[in-house]
Amino acid sequence: MTNVQAILEAAGSSLAKAVRFTVVLADEDDFAGMNEEWIRWFPSDPPAQQGAKLPARIPGLKVSIAAVAEA
């Protein structure tokens, strides 16, 4: 999320302007931890969230996050 925050800010936006995230995890056992982080980063009025598990393993990839935010 720190990287996503930096990318959004470099583009002139912010996490506060985020409207939707898609989170893809390599291991479904990581969903609980991801939800804990989600609450930590967005304690109130979180943006929409969609999650999925990768259908195949990609070496070294644990999480992929796509964000949509207002400018």
Secondary structure, 3 states (H helix, E strand, C coil): CHHHHHHHHHCCCCHHHEEEEEEEECCHHHHHHHHHHHHHHCCCCCCEEEEEECCCCCCCCCEEEEEEECC
